[in-house]
């Protein structure tokens, strides 16, 4: 499902959560089959061999982009600051000056690091351009979100780690925003990736990876996995089912076979 949120009738989270009466029952049966399939494929690759260094896969491993694109510090800084804006929105913070608020929140979280030092070293014109970009992306984000209610149990920057194949494979993940609970009788967990780039096939693979890791980690299939672009105001959202999860598993195995065969 694809939708544009230029003038949404509902806030983004209302749209993603949908009608509670139409949510499917909580799925606890898909995860064991996925895990068994994945473990069988990993055994076929490595057998009983214990790797000296585990293979670590992250969402970025699924992206078919060059290391040069991923390493642009200005784009990295913009992404981090927009992500900080998301966190501030979820706690109802004042965003009258998004760039300054996000930068202060970032400093409180990490103190000093190479990327913070990079931003500090920007000249006045470069800093102004970064501030203008962050403010524009933040306005798009805030306009789409609307109020974020505590009843949704919003969690930002949710980290996950899953060990497989006797520790030979470690799946790591960070979900920008997660709402809902795995304890309800119906599926209610929604995963959201927020990006400052236009949505593309890379982002779709990332959203499927989020759903797969969440399913393996909790043994419960989430309701939806989604991505929102602050560059275009576009939302891509997919209901999570066995077809999507098996596609994510195949994409993961493609990465593992390509990298793990050399391990």
DANORBEL-V783480 format. One line per field, one symbol per residue. phi: phi as a letter, one per 40 degrees, with the letter a starting at -180 (. if undefined). psi: psi as a letter, one per 20 degrees, with the letter a starting at -180 (. if undefined). A space follows every 10 residues. Layout:
phi: ???
psi: ???
This chain:
phi: .babbcbccb cdcdcccgcd cbcccdbbbc ddcccccccc cccccbgccb ccbdcbbbdc ccccbccccc cccccccdcc cccccdccdc bgccbcbdcc cccccccccb gbaccccccc cccdcccccc cccccccccc cccccgcbcc ccfcbbfcca abcbfggcbb cbabcdabbg bccccbcacb bbbbbcbcca cdcccccccd cccccccbgb cccabaabbc cbgcbbbbcc accccccccc cccccccccc ccc
psi: ppqplgmphr rghggghaoh ijqrqpojhh ghgggggghg hhhhgicjpo qhpqppprhh hipmqqhggh johghggggg hhhhggghhi jkqplhnggg ghgghghhgi dpahhghggh iqrggghhgg gggggghhgg ghhhgaqoqh iilppqloqq ppprlkihpp pqqppgppqr qiiqiqpipp ppppqjrqqa hghghghhgg hgggghhijp prgqprqppi hijqpppppp ahgghhghgg hghggghggh hi.
